Amino acid sequence: MFEPFLTQPEIIKVDKQCKLRVSLHETTADFSLLQVMDGHIGEFIVVSVAPTELSIMVRLHPFLCVNVESSSSEPEGAESVSRSVGQGWRLFSSLGVSPSMCAQELKRGVSITLSFDQFVHFSLEGGSQWEMVPLEKDNRLFHGPKALLEARALVARGVNYELSSEQLLLNISELEKVRGKLIKFGESVSVLGQARLSDEVQDLSAQLTKKKQWLSRQYHHSVERLNWQTSANHGQKHDLQSRQLEYYRLLSTTATNEMVQQLIKDEE
């Protein structure tokens, strides 16, 4: 169902070990990635392999581009997939990972090192927020209703207290999208006829609502407050009080100002 989102096949030919760097086009906004996360963002299939040359067919989401870079070593702690002619794999975001984290990695570029003998060995850098899934093992759409899978993964995702305002908005948008699909799924006749499934949908919807409320509070605090220990208009009040005191000083007599200074010294 995600085939129309991929570009026409592109054949990449290499003659030695190299690195494929998949990255976002510079003009792509983080919010555009929400629709990318619905499925795989790239498909890589081995066309031919020989001792001195390798051909790979690549199809990517239109937001993405791929560049070939030189590489002389395998990445440490890497996820690896070995493929022969006619076999391939798809690039998915890891389940339960925030789209903002995936977006940041795509902006830097997702590096995939490849080497070949009789097989082609693809290695994804360790710690990546993305994963390679062989075509024959791509069962993501068959582990249950997609609306439930997305809602469970979003509820299980840990809380990050250091997100920026833009990242918080991105997470809120993702949550609204997932919750909307969950509600639509829960209203179907097949779900309403199954009490256990209907209860799970309601429970997940409630948890998503609570998570959205928390994210919304975090967003408003990040926008309105410069300091968590002060009120939102603390800076304005402080500036107004400083100007008022200065006017009082200018309008007061010299004797009054000296008395005030002496009182302050006595307190110290």
Disulfide bonds with the S-S distance in Angstrom:
none
